[in-house]
Amino acid sequence: MQEVFNVYSSYYDLIYKDKDYNREADYVIELITKYHKNAIDIIEFGSGTGKHAELFSLKGFNVVGVEPSAEMIKIATPKTNTSLSFVQSSIESYNNTKDFDVALALFHVISYLTTNEDLEKAFTNVCKRLKKDGLFIFDVWYSPAVLTQLPEKRTKTIENDLIKVIRNAEPTIHWNTNIIDVAYKIEVLNKLEQKISHLYETHKMRHFSIPELLLLAKVYGFELVTTHEFLTKKIPGADTWGICMVLQKK
């Protein structure tokens, strides 16, 4: 995953400039307040350029952002303050003696773990990092929707005063592994120099069923608190592309 995001980290915030980080942060804080009202220390795995982490710190939490991409860390580092820091590592390998009240893996971090071995490492490590009764909050691609709606080719165009980015996405479905290969072709126009560059990358994404996630939770020391459609809190169905799961360390 690190190599993938190093490729276009400098364009990441532009590509996702329409993403409602404030709404997502408020939603996560609402979950934390409801299910672990005394929580103060958060570790966010896959913290990217640090936008969620910064918002959590501004709301009074102590936050450690863990991100495998060196380029993403460079972008996030200027956001550092007394209650916010960033570390280059991953959900599978991060190692520190500090325990946390909440572990987050937002924006499909778990779906990027496409092998059972990586999932085992991630769930084991998160459990180690959490205090007793700590929360593990994450979102994933939801199998019923993926297999009902099926991924399709998409094009996204976004620009600012300096660059224009055109991103074409073409999925390949691997039916027997629950993995979707999303091949991206990214065209970047430098408006000042009138130069065009091209980037090519593939994101491998795994989708999950709820029973599959509950089995992982049970094996690695968690119990289910709640699961629902991400942001809306609706009951997941065939039109629910992303679900949120809140687990608690036993």
Secondary structure, DSSP 8 states (H G I E B T S, - for coil): -HHHHHHHHHHHHHHTTTS-HHHHHHHHHHHHHHH-TT--EEEEET-TTSHHHHHHHHTT-EEEEEES-HHHHHHHGGG-BTTEEEEE--TTT---S--EEEEEE-SSTGGG--SHHHHHHHHHHHHHHEEEEEEEEEEEEEHHHHHHH----EEEEEE-SSEEEEEEEEEEEETTTTEEEEEEEEEEEETTTTEEEEEEEEEEEEEE-HHHHHHHHHHTTEEEEEEEETTT-----TT--EEEEEEEE-
